[in-house]
């Protein structure tokens, strides 16, 4: 399963990219709004694109099809490899259908059920982003929605890539990988949590201590 970082913070994205563990970035208006308000959004998006080089989803903010298509054109004029992130609303599906006709990749976002994912797939979405953490937040089983979607994809061999989004902790990542999601887009903090294990830290410390002890003994012998 591929990992993307779900962030608009260039320092976090640079660090995650330097570790070799991510192959793309997803952004959204809320993530962009967390950054310095003086920042130029186009320059930031291009910086992210240059840093990671892989998938980069950029979200439109229009809620009508014509507006979404205009925004898609603008984003594509910044860099032609962009994936256009479109909300899961009827006007969004019409935009996805048109962008698919133009062979422009789309990522349908704010999907909370397998039925929505199926509709987005049929409209021609390249990616369907299923938000599991936000389902958990309202006492609904987010993983169940991911599992249902993956099962339907397996039965019918559907084409869209399933992105597990709204990931809250490393266990979500494991569960999504087991369910068969193609990609998980993961906040930077959770990516870092995935790397940590207390036995790794204590194991490394004892290797280093033992090495120092051995070196000191060898030095004593050769003195
Ligand atoms: O890409 C957007 C999605 O991952 C949102 O996550 O944490 O705002 O529910 P969150």
Boltz pocket constraint, residues with backbone or C-beta under 6 A from the ligand:
constraints:
  - pocket:
      binder: B
      contacts: [[A, 6], [A, 26], [A, 27], [A, 28], [A, 131], [A, 133], [A, 134], [A, 165], [A, 166], [A, 167], [A, 185]]
      max_distance: 6.0
